[in-house]
Amino acid sequence: MSQYFTLFQLEERFDIDVSTLEQTYHALAARFHPDKFAAASTFDQKQAMMMASTINEAYRILRNPTDRAAYLLQQKGIDADAPEHTSYAPEFLMQQMEWRETLEEARAEKNQTRLNDLQTEIATAQQKLYNLLKTAFIEEQYDDAAKYVRQSRFLDKLYNEIQIALS
């Protein structure tokens, strides 16, 4: 079992119980908060600081479905973000261009309704990818999972750009 899943006492899989992750995070963060070790030895203070850092990094990765999937693949020896894995299916490339064009037009027009509609469309596409990731991990189709991680990274970035445009 991988370090981050072990730390949070979670089964090593894509589909996790997010409420358990949250509860365990708060318990671990409180237990290893550096302020609790202010009167401890320098060694114990450094250990607490390192543990707090590991807890925060593990939580950040496990909380985000795309990062969690990439981490799971990494545990299998697959780097989904490696440059040699950056090719996309032609259909996805066309869809990317359409979404980008829609974003640029809506941003230029300051069209909040269009931005909101695009945000909803991206969120729906992202959820479909998460479902595909779940299935790919269950069926141990790691090459497919890596492809979905790359697509999901694009959607994450686009979603964030839409949020910025809406603010």
Order of alpha helices (4+ residues) and beta strands (2+ residues): alpha-alpha-alpha-alpha-alpha-alpha-alpha
